[in-house]
Amino acid sequence: MKNVHWRVATDYIGAGRYLAGPDRVIVGTDYGVQSVARSRAGHSWKAKLGSRCVGVMAGEGKTIVAACVKGLFVLTELGEERWGSHSFKEIVHEPLAYRDGVLLTTCAAIHFVKEWKGSEWRFDFPEVLGASVEKIRLVNLFELDGHLVAGAVDYDSGIGRVMVLNGKTGKRQWMSDPGPISDLFPAGQAVFVWSQTGYGKFETRMTRLDGHEIWQKDFAGMGTVRPDGTLAMVIGSNESPEWDDWEYRQISPSGKIEVSLRGNGRTAVRPMVRKDGTVYFIGSVLPVDLGESRLDYTSFFAMPQEIVYQHLMGIKTQLPEYEVFLHRLRPQDPSPEVIYQVSGSYSFADLKLLGNNEIVLADGQDLLAVEG
């Protein structure tokens, strides 16, 4: 398309946090981490770390922190290993910078780690999900007003909880009732929003850190908060016939639906909002395979977040092929505009804003920027 500013081919697994800058992109791969130069000032290299990388982040002093399935690694800007901390449990989520260390999430616990040391503290998921849970899928994890808010579900059943942890000790201070948690995001000072999807539930709640519920609505999706405090959510179902008919909703802090507009496809990654209030979101449509049973298209689909997790962890080797749409909704627009579209691909990476007007997204293993 004419509005593509640049495209970089990589070994990216197509999901998990990546880094994009004016000179290079840094991605997680099946073997570790790859840096691909975009200009003469950038560095190209491959760091083979022994397992699949599920996310990277920028560390101190131009270092790169990589969370791989079998360990956490800190690399120099040239890809040399500075230090590493191998894990006995699979790491299932990107690293998160926290205080003077890193939050590391395995299939069994959240660890707060520092350089050259073991865990300062850990929070074990069986404490809240039950001893029979062998592997979790982390829905989201973030710091909010000195606390940590986490959402995790049993990988097998999809049932889990939202938890509020003490930011200094990792001790649990509140948890939700069990349910099919499907999204979780901060929504302002001391409040967060979380959704449940499946088992007959399509619900979204705004909740305070002490567990007080502000409101509850009978819809669910993925969302973020806009600069004016309203919520931008892409709402949808995993049941027929709505799975390809998700819509954008703008919701006031009091829970009132202010805008409701139809988009294209299902959303697997979080919407992104610019400071001017412009919202971008990805929609994915899975074309009907006429050679398969009609029951495959008239009953139930897995939620997009489940598909992203399977792709992130390499659980399913068969790559899906979607119609992918990047939507833009400016405050003055009457409806979302498709500014990028591709067939036979997938886009499981978060959207990023680079510079003043470039929106970075994934097209399979490629990273590209389009005019925003």
C-alpha positions, 0 to 999 in steps of 0.5 A: 500500500502507498502509505507504508513508510518502511518494512523490515523482514525479520525472524520474529515469532510474530508475537511478544513485545519487540523494540522499534527505533529509527535505526533498528528493530529488535525482536524475539525469535525461535533461537533468541533475539535478533537486531535488524538495522534500518539505517547505517547507525543501526546494528544487525546481529543474532543472539542465540540464547537456547530457547524461544524469546517471548518478549524484549524490553529496553534496559539500562545503559542501552542494554536489552532484556530478553525473556526466553522460555528457559531464562532471562538474559541481559544483552549489550546493544551489540547482542553480547550476553551480559548476564543471564538467569536460567529458570526451572519453569517455562517463562510465559510473558515479556519482562516488565521493568519494575522499581530497580529490577524486573518482573519475570512471569513463569507458568507457576509464579511472578518473580521480582528479580535483580541483577546477579541475584535470585528472586527478591520475592515471588507470588505463586499462582497455585495460591489463588488458582488451585494446586491442580493448575500446572500452567497459566496464561498471563492476561496482563501485568502492570503497576498501578499506584504502588501496587501490582495488578495481574490477571491469570487463567489456567491454560487448560480451562481458561478460568482464572482471577484478577489479583492486586498485589502489594508492590513491595512484598508481592503479597496478595491484597485482593482477588476476584472470584474465579472466571474466564478472564480475557482482558485487564488494563489500567484505567486511571488513578487506582482503578482498572478494567477487566473483562470475562469472556466465555462459559456464557459470560461477556462482562466488563467491570471497572474496579478499585485497587481495594476490590470495590466495583464501580460498574459492570456491563454486559459486554467484553473485549480489549481496551485502553484508556484515552487521554481524556479518561474515557475508555477505548474498547473493541468489543466482541464475542467468541460465539457465532455469528459475532466473531467477525463483527466486533465493534469499537466502543468509547465508554465514559469513566462512569460506564456510559457508552458514548460511541459505538461503531462497527469495525472489521474482524476480531481484535487480538492486540490492545488498541493504541491511543495517541495524545490527540485521542486518535485510536488505532486497532487491528481487526483480523478476519479468518476466511471461511474454508469451504472444505471444512465442516460448517460446524467449525464456523457456526458454534465457537471460536477460541478467543484471540488472546488464546490464539496469540498465546499459543502462537507466542509459546509455539504450541501450534505450528500451523500458522493462521492466515487472516485478512488483517485490517489496521483501523484509525479513528480520529476524534472528528471521524464518523467511523473507523478508516482502514489505513492498512490491509493485507490478506493471508497474514497475521498481526499478533504484535502490539501497535507502536507509535514511532516519531510523530506519525508512524504506526508500527505493526506486524505483518507476519514476521515482518515489521512495518510502519504506515503513515498514521 
